[in-house]
């Protein structure tokens, strides 16, 4: 059994603004049981003293729900992208190294701009039209329990960006939308109402930056905090796009 340390040692990569150089600062706080990374950062905010006693600006980061639901607190913790609220201090090796989520522009310290996720969702039309655009003359859709259970896995995505941060194909000048938006295409295409604009979504991911840019590295499924079967979704979309390509070729609807 690992001995409980008397202090919590942090090594945090900081950055004063989007266009400034990053730097490292080290901190030490008294140990307390049942802390997670967010609660430690909150304690550090109250007394922002470095390990050598210098008072510095409080560390900037994002958080909201504290229940691994919103995804806003995701960061790189000991080299692994994950939500800070579910990262328990006593389960982490010290010093605990905190860095901003890679692949996203740094706003300040551990706070990043994840608007590229939203842009990807817009690009692939990851929503279902419910404004009366589809006059189907059909009763409300019924979904079999087995189908609902399979689809629910994908609805748990909280757009935390962990899968994108771990993906070697995302970022760095690549146009790849990333695994999170692709998984939402799979979810929306499976919905009875979503089928009406399924072809538009498939055409979106058949274009540059879409499905073919995935290198099947499997990093996304390894780090997803919700255990979403992302590569399974990508595989299913591969079949759907192949069928759509044949429909386009032969003029079938």
C-alpha positions in Angstrom: 0.0 0.0 0.0 1.4 3.4 -1.0 2.2 5.7 1.9 0.1 8.9 1.9 2.3 11.9 1.5 2.1 14.9 3.9 2.0 17.4 1.0 0.5 17.7 -2.4 3.2 18.7 -4.9 2.2 20.4 -8.1 4.1 21.3 -11.2 2.0 23.5 -13.4 2.7 24.8 -16.9 1.6 28.4 -17.0 1.1 30.9 -19.7 0.1 34.6 -19.2 -1.7 34.9 -22.5 -2.2 33.4 -26.0 0.9 35.0 -27.4 3.3 34.7 -24.5 5.8 32.0 -23.8 4.9 29.2 -21.4 6.8 28.6 -18.1 6.7 26.3 -15.2 5.9 26.9 -11.5 5.9 24.5 -8.6 3.6 24.5 -5.6 3.2 22.5 -2.4 0.0 22.3 -0.4 -0.9 20.4 2.8 -2.4 17.0 2.0 -6.0 16.4 2.7 -8.0 13.2 1.9 -10.5 12.9 -0.9 -9.1 15.9 -2.9 -9.4 15.9 -6.7 -7.3 18.2 -8.9 -10.0 20.8 -9.1 -10.4 21.1 -5.4 -6.6 21.4 -5.1 -6.6 24.2 -7.7 -9.3 25.9 -5.7 -7.2 25.7 -2.5 -4.2 27.0 -4.5 -6.3 30.0 -5.7 -6.9 31.0 -2.1 -3.1 31.0 -1.3 -1.2 31.3 -4.6 2.3 30.7 -3.2 5.0 28.9 -5.1 7.1 26.3 -3.4 9.8 28.9 -2.7 7.3 31.2 -1.0 6.6 33.7 -3.9 3.1 35.1 -4.2 2.0 34.8 -7.8 -1.2 35.3 -9.8 -3.8 32.5 -9.2 -3.7 29.7 -11.7 -6.4 30.1 -14.4 -8.5 27.1 -15.4 -12.1 26.2 -16.2 -14.6 24.0 -14.3 -18.3 23.8 -13.7 -20.2 20.7 -12.7 -17.6 18.8 -10.6 -19.5 15.6 -11.6 -17.7 14.7 -14.9 -20.7 15.9 -16.9 -19.7 19.2 -18.4 -16.2 18.4 -19.6 -14.9 21.9 -19.0 -12.2 21.0 -16.6 -10.3 18.7 -19.0 -6.5 19.2 -18.9 -3.3 17.2 -19.3 -2.7 15.5 -15.9 0.6 13.6 -15.6 0.7 13.4 -19.4 -2.8 12.1 -19.8 -5.8 14.2 -21.1 -8.6 13.8 -18.6 -11.2 15.7 -16.6 -9.7 17.3 -13.5 -12.8 16.7 -11.3 -12.5 12.9 -11.5 -8.7 12.9 -11.1 -8.3 11.9 -7.4 -5.1 13.2 -5.8 -4.3 10.0 -3.9 -4.4 8.0 -7.1 -1.8 10.2 -8.9 1.9 10.1 -8.9 3.6 13.1 -7.4 4.6 15.7 -8.3 1.4 16.1 -10.2 2.1 17.7 -13.5 -0.7 19.9 -14.9 -0.7 21.2 -18.4 -3.3 22.8 -20.7 -5.1 20.4 -23.0 -2.9 20.1 -26.1 -4.1 20.7 -29.6 -6.2 23.7 -28.5 -5.1 27.4 -28.3 -4.1 28.5 -24.8 -6.1 31.4 -23.4 -4.2 31.5 -20.1 -2.5 28.9 -17.9 -4.7 25.7 -18.0 -7.6 27.4 -19.8 -7.9 26.6 -23.5 -10.2 27.6 -26.3 -12.1 24.5 -27.5 -14.3 26.3 -30.1 -12.8 24.0 -32.7 -15.0 21.2 -31.3 -18.1 23.4 -31.8 -16.9 24.2 -35.3 -16.5 20.5 -36.1 -20.0 19.8 -34.8 -21.4 22.5 -37.1 -19.4 21.2 -40.0 -20.9 17.7 -39.8 -24.4 18.9 -38.9 -24.5 17.1 -35.5 -28.1 17.9 -34.7 -31.6 16.8 -35.7 -34.0 19.2 -37.4 -37.1 19.6 -35.2 -38.6 22.8 -36.6 -41.1 21.2 -38.9 -38.7 21.1 -41.9 -39.6 17.5 -42.4 -43.3 17.0 -43.1 -43.2 13.2 -42.7 -46.8 12.5 -41.8 -45.5 9.9 -39.4 -46.3 9.3 -35.7 -43.6 10.1 -33.2 -40.6 7.9 -33.7 -40.3 4.7 -31.7 -36.8 3.4 -30.8 -36.3 -0.2 -29.8 -34.7 -0.7 -26.4 -31.6 -2.4 -27.9 -31.1 0.5 -30.3 -31.6 3.0 -27.6 -29.0 1.3 -25.4 -26.5 1.3 -28.3 -27.1 4.9 -29.2 -27.0 6.1 -25.6 -23.3 5.4 -25.4 -22.7 8.2 -27.9 -25.0 10.7 -26.2 -22.7 10.7 -23.2 -20.2 12.8 -25.0 -19.5 16.1 -23.1 -17.2 17.7 -25.6 -14.3 17.7 -23.2 -11.8 17.4 -25.9 -9.8 14.6 -24.4 -10.1 12.4 -27.5 -9.1 15.3 -29.7 -6.0 16.0 -27.6 -4.9 12.4 -27.8 -5.6 12.1 -31.5 -2.4 12.3 -33.6 -4.4 13.3 -36.7 -6.1 16.3 -35.1 -4.5 19.7 -34.9 -1.1 20.8 -36.2 -2.6 22.3 -39.3 -4.7 19.3 -40.1 -8.3 19.9 -41.2 -9.5 16.7 -39.5 -12.7 17.3 -37.5 -11.7 14.8 -34.9 -13.4 11.8 -33.2 -15.9 13.6 -31.1 -17.8 15.2 -34.0 -17.7 11.9 -36.0 -19.2 10.0 -33.1 -22.1 12.5 -33.1 -22.7 11.9 -36.7 -23.1 8.2 -35.9 -25.6 9.1 -33.1 -27.7 11.5 -35.2 -27.8 9.2 -38.2 -29.2 6.4 -36.0 -32.1 8.6 -34.8 -35.4 8.0 -36.7 -35.8 11.7 -37.4 -32.2 12.2 -38.1 -32.3 9.9 -41.1 -33.9 12.7 -43.2 -30.6 14.6 -43.4 -28.3 11.6 -43.0 -26.9 12.1 -46.5 -25.9 15.7 -45.7 -23.9 14.5 -42.7 -22.3 11.8 -44.7 -21.3 14.1 -47.5 -19.8 16.4 -44.8 -17.5 13.7 -43.4 -16.7 12.4 -46.9 -15.1 15.8 -47.7 -11.6 17.0 -46.7 -11.0 16.8 -43.0 -13.6 14.1 -42.6 -13.6 10.3 -42.1 -10.6 9.4 -44.3 -8.3 11.5 -42.2 -8.6 9.1 -39.2 -5.5 7.0 -38.8 -7.1 4.5 -36.5 -4.5 5.1 -33.7 -7.1 4.1 -31.1 -5.8 6.8 -28.7 -9.3 8.4 -28.5 -10.9 5.3 -27.0 -8.1 4.9 -24.5 -8.6 8.3 -23.0 -12.3 8.9 -23.3 -13.6 9.5 -19.8 -17.1 8.2 -20.8 -15.8 5.0 -22.5 -17.5 6.0 -25.7 -16.7 3.4 -28.5 -15.4 6.1 -30.8 -13.5 3.8 -33.2 -16.6 1.6 -33.5 -18.6 4.7 -34.5 -15.9 5.6 -37.1 -16.0 2.0 -38.5 -19.8 2.2 -38.8 -19.5 5.5 -40.6 -17.1 4.0 -43.0 -19.7 1.5 -44.1 -22.4 4.3 -44.3 -20.2 6.5 -46.4 -19.4 3.6 -48.8 -23.1 3.0 -49.3 -23.6 6.7 -49.8 -20.9 6.9 -52.4 -22.6 4.1 -54.3 -25.9 5.9 -54.1 -24.2 9.1 -55.4 -22.6 7.1 -58.3 -25.8 5.5 -59.4 -28.2 8.3 -58.6 -30.1 6.4 -56.0 -31.8 8.2 -53.1 
